[in-house]
């Protein structure tokens, strides 16, 4: 009897954060296999899995791997991709996503944007948590405020300023350390409050931290506006917001002292996250969608000419500074159209210069 399985188009070393959560969740439903995209031969894999009594339900590119599987638009099984930081170059992500039958975006309204611009199967699946690591709450919350996350880089200038300022006034963990996922959970479960400050260029981000904090039973205080309101969370019932440093400090002082109110909000949030926003539920949603569509293939690129497909691959590789596959793809374009080759060559030159600047 044939049994379904899932193929993740990534290396096992890339199973971190969201990818690890989905891998673990899918594994509870059916067998999961990691196949590095640069080595993939889908026909061979399907043949091997069939010999083992397995049928791929989907081939999923979970972001993180900056290599696209060649010929993905011709796979004879449904394909999908994650667009985790959907707000970062969304039109480019839309273009790349058209190689796949499904695109799962992690931020609200981008699913609508993608559908409006020609992807028929764009679905919003917000961030989630691995419920198992948040099951056993700590007995005491020893930190007034907890923090886990990067403070380095231009896009985190506001975060850096706020968090470093808070560390001088409140009892916090070591804000400059890198924490493993299990350590992160422990920090949050030992904290009364966690402040979330997202990227400077997308401050409304309902990022992974928001969901992890709420699952931990700590009170989430985040910048306003926030995408959380699109996912069933209510300000004052599940989280608190702030718009300025003075407002943040006033609310921190209030909720640190007011334990009953703090715990009312954090308990509501924890129950909602563990009920509605776990990787187990997200994985089951994906499986349900696939079962409903019964193996149908939707990728717009399945109907495209080779030149248009090659241009999408080329765009992906130059944007991610993957110069070798970009050169290989550009040479393929030259064989089809010398005019397009000449037009696209300067983009490769710019990517080459950027790669030098990046690695200096």
C-alpha positions, 0 to 999 in steps of 0.5 A, a space after each residue: 500500500 502506497 503511503 504519502 511523504 513530504 520532501 523538503 527541498 533543503 539540506 538537513 543542516 538548514 533545519 533551524 527555527 521555522 524550518 525545524 518546527 515544520 519538519 518536526 510537525 510534518 514528521 508526526 503526520 507522515 515521513 519527511 525527507 530533506 533533499 538539497 535543491 542543488 542535487 535534486 533529481 525529482 524523477 529519480 526521487 519519485 521512482 525511489 520513493 515509489 519503490 519504497 511504497 512512498 508517494 510525495 504529497 508535496 515538494 516544499 522549498 522552505 526558504 533559507 536555502 539560496 538555491 532553487 531546484 532546477 526544473 521545479 516548474 516541471 515537477 510532476 508533484 505539487 510544489 510549494 515555497 515559504 516566503 517567511 520575510 514576505 515584506 522584504 522585496 515582496 515583488 521579487 518574492 512574488 516573481 520567484 513564487 510563480 515557479 511553485 504551485 503554492 506559496 505560503 506567506 507569513 505576513 498578512 495581506 501579502 497573500 492578497 497581493 500575490 493573488 492579485 498579481 497572478 499567483 492563484 494559490 497564495 496562502 497566509 500562514 503566520 508564524 507559529 511555535 513548537 508547543 513542546 518546548 513551552 509546556 513546562 513553565 518555570 516556577 519563578 520569573 527572575 527577570 523583569 524583562 527578557 530579551 533574545 535576538 540580534 542587536 547588530 545591523 542597520 535595520 536594528 538601530 531602534 531595537 538596539 537603542 531601546 534594548 540597551 537603554 532598558 538593560 540599564 534600568 531593569 533586571 534583564 538576562 544577558 542581552 548580547 548573548 546568542 541563545 539556542 532555541 531551548 535557551 530562548 524558551 527558558 529565558 522567556 519562561 523566566 521573564 515577566 515581560 518581553 519587549 518586541 522591537 522589530 526591524 526599522 523598515 518593518 516595525 509592525 512585524 508579527 515576528 516569531 518572537 511575538 508568538 514564542 513570548 506569548 507561548 512562554 507565559 510572559 507578557 508581550 509588549 510590542 510596537 504599535 501598530 502590529 500585525 497581531 491584530 490580523 491573527 485574532 489577537 486583541 490588544 489589552 487581552 493578549 498583548 500590550 503596545 507602545 509608541 514611544 520610549 516614555 510610554 514603554 517605560 510607564 507600561 513596563 513599570 505598571 505591569 512589573 508591579 501589577 502581577 494579576 493584570 500582567 498574568 491575566 493578559 499573558 495567560 490569555 495569550 498563551 492559551 490562544 497561541 497553544 490552541 491556534 498557532 502551533 507548527 502542528 496546526 500549520 502543518 495539518 493546514 497544509 496537508 488539508 489544502 493539498 488533500 482538498 486539491 487532490 494533486 492539482 498543479 497551479 504554478 503559473 510558470 508551468 505555462 511559461 516559455 523557457 526564456 521567461 522561466 530562466 529570467 526568474 531563476 536569474 533574478 533569484 540568483 543575482 538577488 542572493 549573490 549566487 554568482 555561479 548559478 547566475 552565470 550558468 543561467 545567463 549563459 542559458 539565456 544567451 542560447 535563447 536570446 542574445 538580446 536578453 543576454 545583453 540586457 541582463 549582463 549589467 545586472 550580473 556585473 552589479 551583483 559581482 560588485 555587491 558580493 565584493 563589498 559584502 565580503 570585504 
